[in-house]
Amino acid sequence: MTETATAAVITLGVANTERELGITYRQLDHWTSAGLLKPLHIGGSGIPREWTRAELDVARTMGRLVAAGLKPEPASRVARSPGPRTPLV
């Protein structure tokens, strides 16, 4: 999944974003800038961000919900809501 991974931290670069999450790097960047996603480390230009697996799962779920017609803010709330998860596709 990742360029670099440890037990708790995943580093995801531009090339892997769309393939692994089903969203574009631009979406990931925009949602992070808007505070909808929270990386562990916000890299500078050209430096990949570090993420928890849970936060990447939120990004993946948000991408599916946005593709289904939700706006990013409600998609973020739904993706973070407690409860059992069922596949969206």
N, C-alpha and C positions, 0 to 999 in steps of 0.2 A: 504494500500500500504506500509505502513512504520511501523517501530518500534516506531518512535517518529515523530510527524508532528505538525508544527504550520502553520499559514497562509502562510508564505513565505519560510520556511525552512523545508526540509525533511531529516531525518537521515535514511540512508539505510545501513543495515548490510549485511554481506556475505550471510546469509540464504535467504534473500529476493531478491537479485540481479537478479538471473536467472528467478525466478518466475515472478517478476514484470516487468523486462526490456527485457527479452528474450535474454540476453547475460550472459556470465559467469563473475564471480567476477574477474577472471584473465584478461579478456578483458577490463573490467572497469578500473582495476588497470593499465594495460598497456597504455590504451588511456589517462588516467590521467597523467601518468608519461611522456608521449610523448607530453603533452600539448594540446591534442585534446579535452579533457573535463576539465572543471574547477569547482571543488567543492568549496563551501564557506569555508569549513574547511577541511584541510587534517589531519586526525587523525594519531596517531602513531600506532604502532603494536597493533592490537586488538581493536582499537577505530574506530567506524564507521565514515564515512565522512558525511558532511552535504551538501545538494544540493538544488538548486532551482528546482521547477517543470519544468521550461523551459529547464534547463540543463539535467534533466532526460529524457525529451522528445527528446532532441538531441541524447542522448545515445541510446534510443530505436530506433530512426530512423536510426542512424548509424548501429546498429545491423542488421536491416532489409536490409540495403543497402550492408553491407559486406556479409551477407548471400546470396545476389543476385549476388555477384561477384566483387563489388567495393573494392578497397583498403581503409584502414581506413582514410587516409588523404583526398582524394576526397569525401569520405562519410561524413566526418565532414563538409566540405565546403557546400555540398549539403544540409545537415541537418540544417545548419545555414542560408541558403539563404532565403531572404525575399520572400514573396508571399504566396498565399493560399496553404494550405496543403490538400492533398488528401490521403486517406488510401493507404498504400503500399501493403497491403495483401487483 
